[in-house]
Amino acid sequence: MAQFRKFVANPLKKLCVPLRFPACGKPQKRLHHPTLREGEAPTAFKNATNLCSSVPSWFFKFMATQMTNYYKDFLIRSWEERDRLFASEIIHSVLSEYGLGWEANGADRDVLEVEECYLATGGEFWVIEHQNKLVGTGAYYPIQRGENAVEIRKMYLLPNVRGLGLGKYLLQQLEISIASRGFQEIWIETASILTEAVKLYESNGYEPGTGVETTRCDRVYLKKLGVRS
């Protein structure tokens, strides 16, 4: 775990913008925007127009659509940069629990580069807090399969918060947010060994599909929005 922390604890130091629609899991060339150093606010204020023009448009959209919701005493909120390490540890822990591997340069690259893989593409990444500690994650981003579709990803809960209805509520809230943005299809990939996840998806209107793209997964599900489960 110490080695994992050392690997993840080097977050992006600059604001990164993909040059094209990112295929998360593959390295992408980036443009870097300079960040302000401490004490530079007055100078930056005088050049506010130039500064704003250098900030990617997704940043303003992200700031305007911050997620804050509650389920019982759990806080569901939008991901922040300070969550990078803790969210990664949750996912790493759950994968290990089921004997699945963490793929920093593959299926889990998106957790380390949330800005590029989610915020810049019109997706969202949420975290779940309980007593000021992160206990779960859930996310989605647009994909180039199906019809006007997104993929729900990184739905993970620590063992001590399972069985409380939190997973079902999180899935429902993700669906509401996805539908509000005009998407028509939701795809989900998972592994058969994640029995709780399989049961959750199948009991909420997700139909088995074909075309698994993630190495550690052996199931893919599809739900068309507007169709009753």
Buried (B, 14 or more C-beta within 10 A) or exposed (E): EEEBEEEBEEEBEEBBBBEEEBEBBEEBEBEEBEEEEEEEEEEEEEEEEEBEEEEBEBBEEBEEEEBEBEBEEBBBBBBEEEBBBBBBBBBBBBBEEEEBEBBBEBBBBBBBBBBBBBBBBBBBBBBBBBEEEBBBBBBBBBBEEBEEBBBBBBBBBBEEBBEEEBBEBBBEBBBEBBEEBEBBBBBBBBBEEBEEBBEBBBEBBBEEBEEBEBEBBEBBBBBBBEEEE
